[in-house]
Amino acid sequence: MKFLGPVGCLAFALYAGIVFAQESGSGPFYTTGVPSRDGIGKVYMGREISHVMGHLGASWLERPKREQEERTDLFISGLPVKEDSVVADIGAGTGYFTFPIAQRVPLGEVYAVDIQPEMLGFMATRIAQDNILNVQTVLGSKDNPNLPAAAIDLAFIVDAYHEFAFPREMGQSLVESLKPGGNLVLVEYRAEDPRVPIKRLHKMSEAQVKKEMTAIGLEWVRTDDYLPQQHVLIFQKPKESP
Ligand SMILES: C[S@@+](CC[C@H](N)C(=O)[O-])C[C@H]1O[C@@H](n2cnc3c(N)ncnc32)[C@H](O)[C@@H]1O
């Protein structure tokens, strides 16, 4: 090391520390800069994280035209669940997807996770009104969905992952909550398509999603592009730990 000199040694040690920290999973995974219009100024793997959509936007999630615009019906009927699957809807919002998916798993259950208590409130009202027995709301934190370990057959995240302030930590916790061989399904507006009328930071490219998911140890299974505006990416937790 003597040929590096003291400054070189210090730089090398800092670099090695960062690499070690990244590989050992303790961070730093993020850089910060000036926030762009819809972003929080925090960058993960080359992507600026967007602002969270507040609960005041709930009516936009429930808008009557959504099914027609996004063909949400196709996603709901196509999600690969069985009648006894244990499912998690991460960033569930008002439960737009939670409730129809709960009907597809009458012998299983759906954990509906969100960080906004108001969103859980919307879902609690519906659960009580319709006497729904197989949906459990879960208050997550920004870096942890607070789900039981190795309990979930399939977790899905629709139009929410790009808002996660701690995507690395959320992803790692999610992987822990999946059963071996369990699936994570991500739905994000296609960044590659300029015709999709959604703000830039609320879209993700297929390549970016794959990069971020493989970094937390998930295996890409396939990408389905049957929806008009969104990618549907399916990942799997390895059946055996490496
Ligand atoms: C645009 S909404 C989508 C809601 C729902 N998935 C849908 O498509 O109707 C995004 C949701 O993700 C939630 N969210 C953001 N960060 C989160 C996190 N770290 N953990 C859980 N939920 C989060 C927000 O509170 C918001 O309700």
The ligand as a Tripos MOL2 file, in Angstrom:
@<TRIPOS>MOLECULE
LIG
   27    29     1     0     0
SMALL
NO_CHARGES

@<TRIPOS>ATOM
      1 C1        -50.0790    5.5290   -5.4570 C.3       1 LIG1
      2 S1        -50.6230    4.6900   -4.0300 S.3       1 LIG1
      3 C2        -51.0930    3.0990   -4.7100 C.3       1 LIG1
      4 C3        -52.0760    2.3580   -3.8430 C.3       1 LIG1
      5 C4        -52.5490    0.9960   -4.3780 C.3       1 LIG1
      6 N1        -51.4560    0.0740   -4.5350 N.3       1 LIG1
      7 C5        -53.2830    1.1550   -5.6830 C.2       1 LIG1
      8 O1        -52.6770    0.9290   -6.7350 O.co2     1 LIG1
      9 O2        -54.4570    1.5200   -5.6440 O.co2     1 LIG1
     10 C6        -49.1070    4.2900   -3.1550 C.3       1 LIG1
     11 C7        -49.3140    3.8510   -1.7190 C.3       1 LIG1
     12 O3        -48.0580    3.3730   -1.2240 O.3       1 LIG1
     13 C8        -47.9620    3.7220    0.1280 C.3       1 LIG1
     14 N2        -46.5550    3.6770    0.5750 N.ar      1 LIG1
     15 C9        -45.5490    4.5400    0.3050 C.ar      1 LIG1
     16 N3        -44.4120    4.1460    0.9050 N.ar      1 LIG1
     17 C10       -44.6960    2.9820    1.5520 C.ar      1 LIG1
     18 C11       -43.9400    2.0760    2.3370 C.ar      1 LIG1
     19 N4        -42.6330    2.2530    2.5850 N.pl3     1 LIG1
     20 N5        -44.5790    0.9950    2.8380 N.ar      1 LIG1
     21 C12       -45.8830    0.7670    2.5960 C.ar      1 LIG1
     22 N6        -46.6550    1.5960    1.8570 N.ar      1 LIG1
     23 C13       -46.0740    2.6880    1.3420 C.ar      1 LIG1
     24 C14       -48.5780    5.1050    0.1910 C.3       1 LIG1
     25 O4        -48.9580    5.4630    1.4930 O.3       1 LIG1
     26 C15       -49.7590    4.9590   -0.7820 C.3       1 LIG1
     27 O5        -50.9210    4.5690   -0.1110 O.3       1 LIG1
@<TRIPOS>BOND
     1     1     2 1
     2     2     3 1
     3     2    10 1
     4     3     4 1
     5     4     5 1
     6     5     6 1
     7     5     7 1
     8     7     8 2
     9     7     9 1
    10    10    11 1
    11    11    12 1
    12    11    26 1
    13    12    13 1
    14    13    14 1
    15    13    24 1
    16    14    15 ar
    17    14    23 ar
    18    15    16 ar
    19    16    17 ar
    20    17    18 ar
    21    17    23 ar
    22    18    19 1
    23    18    20 ar
    24    20    21 ar
    25    21    22 ar
    26    22    23 ar
    27    24    25 1
    28    24    26 1
    29    26    27 1
@<TRIPOS>SUBSTRUCTURE
     1 LIG1         1 GROUP 0 **** ****
